Amino acid sequence: MINRELIRIKIVQLTYAYYQNGNRNIDTAEKELIFSLSKAYDLYNYLLGLMVALLNESRKRVEVAASKAKREGLKMPSERFVQNKFLLQLEVNSQLTEFMENQKQTWEDDTEFVRRLLDQIEQSDMYKEYMESDDNSYESDRELWRKIYKNLIMNNEDLDALLEEKSLYWNDDKDIVDTFVLKTIKRFEAENDNKQPLLPEYRDEEDREFAQKLFRATILNADTYQRYMSEASRNWDFSRLAYMDVVIMQIAIAEMLTFPNIPVNVTINEYVDLARLYSTPKSSGYINGMLDAIARHLIDTKKMMKTLPEKE
């Protein structure tokens, strides 16, 4: 689940914090990086657990409505929503169950939020259409929850505020983790029962090593990389740059030189995108031009054995 996009984001954040922190200790900073990445995986599981919490709250409502119906001779409430095949499968998922059992925080601590969110779901058109539909397929049940997540759980300000209270990391992580949750929903298959694989914390050991190697290279070779910046631009003036711009370019150079299999244009594009997120409005264009110039300088001086397309 923790992909290179998320790793780059975390390294930008942690490198910036490292230089702002007067007590610089690279080992401590690296531990903080790995911990912050693990918190993103916790959030992934926690958001999957939110759907199970909504199921449990809906069950309570159905039980209350059924008791009332029996007492007053009314029509029994529909159990279609609480019998949703996808959600019943998620509830018993072995990986998710193990995660939730090992966590001190549960959605039971936030019952009021779960109830409000369930109110929103029950008032939505997608819920009403589902309850009236004759389609009882697994695919229909799974699609309902994809829609609910995309429309009512993503970009939910109340949820964002709640998550920020629980962890300083989670607000920064939620946008990208949301995409992983949606991907997981789409991957669920009925025949996998409780053994449906969730996304692993890391795709492979190579991605875990990518995080550590990139962060260490960025910090340990900072002076060398900043010298390359100066060599690539005779008019370089650090005092006129946003500090975040320097950090982003330093990490980009570290990636170019440390990972021979990553094409230069991929690296440049990734860090230009990060500049749009974390630096000034003009930074992305400036960083794009500077990284291109730096890359060509490194290639011309034989410091980097990669290629770039010729300028038109």
ABEGO torsion letter per residue (X at the ends): XBBAAAAAAAAAAAAAAAAABABBBAAAAAAAAAAAAAAAAAAAAAAAAAAAAAAAAAAAAAAAAAAAAAAAGBBBBBAAAAABAAAAAAAABAAAAAAAAABABBAAAAAAAAAAAAAAAAABAAAAAAAABABABAAAAAAAAAAAAAAAABGBAAAAAAAAAABAAAAAAAAAAAAAAAAAAAABBAAAEAABBBBBABABAAAAAAAAAAAAAAAAAAAAAAAAAAAABAABBAAABBAAAAAAAAAAAAAAAABAABBAAAAAAAAAAAAAAABBAAAAAAAAAAAAAAAAAAAAAGABBBBBBBBX
